[in-house]
Amino acid sequence: MSNPTVANNTVEIVVNGEPRLVADGATVEMFLTAHEIDPDTVVVEANGVILPRDRFGVTALSAGDTLEVVHFVGGG
């Protein structure tokens, strides 16, 4: 992997195993919104730790962070 910090104020993170560029300082909530993901329908693991939903808006993403975003699936 190349340098995870990119010159144009973006940083590289890994989301569900795929490298992604996000704005430096973006929050988890900002990432979800930018990708049209409803925060109420997912569980987010940030760097190996389940992130409480009330922390999405205050948890800033940094170069090299890893997110796993898991969607709820209904059924019966």
Contacts in CASP RR format, 6 or more apart in sequence:
PFRMAT RR
TARGET T0000
AUTHOR 0000-0000-0000
METHOD contacts of the structure
MODEL  1
MSNPTVANNTVEIVVNGEPRLVADGATVEMFLTAHEIDPDTVVVEANGVI
LPRDRFGVTALSAGDTLEVVHFVGGG
1 12 0 8 1.000
1 19 0 8 1.000
2 12 0 8 1.000
4 11 0 8 1.000
4 12 0 8 1.000
4 13 0 8 1.000
4 63 0 8 1.000
4 64 0 8 1.000
5 11 0 8 1.000
5 12 0 8 1.000
5 24 0 8 1.000
5 63 0 8 1.000
6 12 0 8 1.000
6 21 0 8 1.000
9 23 0 8 1.000
9 24 0 8 1.000
10 21 0 8 1.000
10 22 0 8 1.000
10 23 0 8 1.000
10 24 0 8 1.000
11 21 0 8 1.000
11 22 0 8 1.000
11 23 0 8 1.000
11 24 0 8 1.000
11 25 0 8 1.000
11 61 0 8 1.000
11 62 0 8 1.000
11 63 0 8 1.000
11 64 0 8 1.000
12 19 0 8 1.000
12 20 0 8 1.000
12 21 0 8 1.000
12 63 0 8 1.000
12 64 0 8 1.000
13 19 0 8 1.000
13 20 0 8 1.000
13 21 0 8 1.000
13 22 0 8 1.000
13 61 0 8 1.000
13 62 0 8 1.000
13 63 0 8 1.000
13 64 0 8 1.000
13 65 0 8 1.000
13 66 0 8 1.000
13 67 0 8 1.000
14 20 0 8 1.000
14 64 0 8 1.000
14 65 0 8 1.000
14 66 0 8 1.000
14 67 0 8 1.000
15 31 0 8 1.000
15 66 0 8 1.000
15 67 0 8 1.000
15 68 0 8 1.000
15 69 0 8 1.000
16 67 0 8 1.000
16 68 0 8 1.000
16 69 0 8 1.000
17 66 0 8 1.000
22 30 0 8 1.000
22 31 0 8 1.000
22 34 0 8 1.000
22 61 0 8 1.000
23 30 0 8 1.000
24 63 0 8 1.000
25 60 0 8 1.000
25 61 0 8 1.000
25 62 0 8 1.000
26 34 0 8 1.000
26 60 0 8 1.000
26 61 0 8 1.000
27 56 0 8 1.000
27 57 0 8 1.000
27 58 0 8 1.000
27 59 0 8 1.000
27 60 0 8 1.000
27 61 0 8 1.000
28 44 0 8 1.000
28 46 0 8 1.000
28 51 0 8 1.000
28 55 0 8 1.000
28 56 0 8 1.000
28 57 0 8 1.000
28 59 0 8 1.000
28 61 0 8 1.000
28 67 0 8 1.000
29 39 0 8 1.000
29 56 0 8 1.000
29 57 0 8 1.000
30 57 0 8 1.000
31 61 0 8 1.000
31 67 0 8 1.000
32 38 0 8 1.000
32 39 0 8 1.000
32 42 0 8 1.000
32 44 0 8 1.000
32 56 0 8 1.000
32 69 0 8 1.000
33 39 0 8 1.000
37 69 0 8 1.000
39 53 0 8 1.000
39 56 0 8 1.000
40 53 0 8 1.000
41 71 0 8 1.000
41 72 0 8 1.000
42 69 0 8 1.000
42 70 0 8 1.000
42 71 0 8 1.000
42 72 0 8 1.000
43 50 0 8 1.000
43 69 0 8 1.000
43 70 0 8 1.000
43 72 0 8 1.000
44 50 0 8 1.000
44 51 0 8 1.000
44 56 0 8 1.000
44 67 0 8 1.000
44 68 0 8 1.000
44 69 0 8 1.000
44 70 0 8 1.000
45 51 0 8 1.000
45 67 0 8 1.000
45 68 0 8 1.000
45 70 0 8 1.000
46 59 0 8 1.000
46 65 0 8 1.000
46 66 0 8 1.000
46 67 0 8 1.000
47 65 0 8 1.000
47 66 0 8 1.000
48 66 0 8 1.000
48 68 0 8 1.000
51 59 0 8 1.000
61 67 0 8 1.000
END
